Amino acid sequence: AYVERYNRTVRHEWLNLYIFETIEEVQQIATEWLWTYNNERPNMGIGGVTPAMKLKMAA
């Protein structure tokens, strides 16, 4: 279920928003989006914190 939710989020938040010209462009946008997803975007499923913050708290 988590993978399906993540795939839907990827598709709706950036994959459907762009027309890509090259694989390198896709990789660059994916890298930027993934960093934002893990470091800036709070996730309500893990208590309203970012995944990076949750990882720090677990360590």
N, C-alpha and C positions, 0 to 999 in steps of 0.2 A: 504494500500500500504506500509506503514512503517513497519508493522509486517512482511509482505512477504519479504521485503528487508532485514530486520534483520535476519529472518530465513535463507535466502539464504547465507548471510554473515557467520552465524554460521556454516552452513553446509560446505561451501567452505573453511573457514579459520581454522577449527579445527576438526569438526566431521568426515569429510572424510579422515583426515590425520592419524588417530589412530585406532588401534584395541584394544578395551578395554577389560580388564580382569574382572573388578569388577565395581559395581555401585559407590563405593567410589572413584575409579580412575576417572570416568567420572565427578563426582562432583568436585573433586580437579582441574582437567583441566578446567572445565567450569568456576569455580570461578576465576582462574588465568586469563583466557582469558577475562572474563567479566570486571575484574579490568583494564586490559590493554586497552580494548575497550573504557571504560569510562574515563580513566585517562591519557593515553599516545597517543592515536591514534586520530589525527585531523579528523574532519568530515567536508567535504566540503559543505554538505547540511545545516550546521549551521554556515557558515562563516569561516571555516578552523580552528576552535578551538575544543577542546575536549568537550564532554558532561559535564564533571565536571566543566570546565572553564565557559561554558555557564550557568550552574546552579548558579555559584558564581556571575556572572554578573547580573543575574536576581534578586538576593536577595538584 
